C-alpha cells in the first residue's frame, strides 16, 4: 500500500506523517503561544539539537503547519508561527497535554501505593 492510500485509509497515519516523531509536537506546542524566533524555540526546547530543530521546522513548513517569516534586514529576522492548519491542531495538542498531566499524576499515585 503506498503512502497516499494509507493516508486515506487511516487518518491516524495521515496525522503521524505530518506531526509524528519526538520533536514536531513539541515545536508545535511551543508555537501555540505565538510566533517565536529560532533562538526562542531553541531556548524553550534545550534538549533538541540545532540540526534537528532546523530539519523539523523545514518539514513543518513543507507540510503547511508552520509559517517562516524572514524580514529582509541584516542580519535577517526570522520568526516561525503556526499556519491556519497548524492552529487547527491546538485542541489536539491541548488534549495531549491535559492527558499527560492526568497520566503523570496517576503514575505518581501508583508509585506511592506500591511503596507503601
N, C-alpha and C positions, 0 to 999 in steps of 0.2 A: 504494500500500500504506500503510495507516495505521500509526501508531506501535506500537500493541499487537500487530498482526500481525507487524511487523518484529521485535519483541522475541522472539516465539515462534519465528520462522524462524531468527533468528541470535542466539545467546547473546552474541556479542561486541557486537552492537548494544545488547542489554539492559544489559550492564555499562557500556558507554560512555555510555549515557543516565544511569546512576547516578553514575559517577565520572569521566566524561570531562572534558576541559579541562585547563588547566595547573595550577590551584591545588588542586582537590579531592584528587588523590592525595597532594599534599604535606601538606595538612591531615591527611588520614587517617594518613599516615606519622608525623607528629608526635604524633598521639593514641595511636599504638600503644604508647608508653612509659608511658601512664597519663593520667588526667584532667588537663586544663590549663585555666587561666583565660584569658580573651580576651587579656590583656596578655602572657601567656606565649607564646601562639600568635603574636601579632604580633612579639614579640622573636625567636622561633625562625624566623620567615619574614619577614625585614625588607623584602624586595622587594615584598610584597603591600600593596596599599592597604587602608585601613580599610573602604572601601566593598566591595571585592571579598571581603575576609575575612568581613564580616558577611553578604553575599549568599550566599557559598558555604556558610557554616555553616548558614544557614537552609535552603538546598537539601538539604544533607546530613541535616539534621534531618527535613525533609519526606519524604526518601527512607528514613527509619528507619535510617540508618547512624550517626548521631551523636545523643547524648542531651544536652540542655541542662538543667542543674540550677541553678535560681535559688533561693538561700536568702533568705527574707523578712526581711532586715535592711536597715538604711540605713547606707551605700549597699549595694545588693544585691550579693551574692557569686554570680557566675555561673561555673560550670565546665562544660566540654564533655568528653565521654568517648565512646568507641565503644559503640554498642549491640551486642547479640549478633550481629546481621547484620554490623555493621561489623567486629567482632572476627574474624568468619569470613574477612575479607579479608586478615588478617595474612599467611598463607602466600603469597598473591598479591603483596602489597606487598614481602615479603621476597625473593621470587623476582625481582621487578623490580629491587630494589636490588642483589641479587647479580649479575644480568645487567649492570647499569650499571657496577659495579666492574670486572667482567671486560672489558667492551667498552671502557671508558675506558683500561684498561691496554693493550689490543690497539691502540687508536688511537695511543697514545703510542709504542708499539714500532714501528708502521708509519711514524710520522713520523720516528723516529730512523733507520730504514733508508733512507728517502727522502733524508735529509740526508747520508748517507754517500756 
